[in-house]
Amino acid sequence: MTLDSDIHNFYEKLLLDHIVELGLDQEKDSEYLADLCCISLNLLPPRYIRYEVDMSFYMPQSERFEMQMKVKEATSRARNFLDNQ
């Protein structure tokens, strides 16, 4: 087992999906996006998983919605911080 390939934080995927949804991947450079990801993920609780399919299948819709709302809030706060420096 290797931690870098077998285990990851589920919030990472939710965050990347939200960044694409906002179009920031097309609008901002890689430095901004890296900072945005780091700040946002530090504002979120960790949720480590091995298999993404398990989370998608077993997670109640209400919990997924709550996690997505947390991602939106964290991203908003991180963008506000970065844009006002």
Secondary structure, 3 states (H helix, E strand, C coil): CCHHHHCEEHHHHHHHHHHHHHCHHHHCCHHHHHHHHHHHHHHCCCCEECCHHHHHHHCCHHHHHHHHHHHHHHHHHHHHHHHCC
